[in-house]
């Protein structure tokens, strides 16, 4: 792999790449000349964070759904117990 390139596989990789670019802008001789790029990159970083959070929430919901399906399956396979009449 060529040095300087980042492998982008998920939103957190994009966050890291954007953070590197933002740091380069901040460390430049005149960061104000890059204010528009900085603002655009910052918005992109925020959107990546949102996507990452949304992705983790979806994964959590999937796990909870799998657990509920398992519990429902166990309930359906349980023997039926009749309550005594008083």
Secondary structure, DSSP 8 states (H G I E B T S, - for coil): --TT-----SHHHHHHHHHHHHHHHHHSTTGGGGHHHHHHHHHHHHHHHHHHHHHHHHHHHHHHHHHHHHHHHHHHHS--------
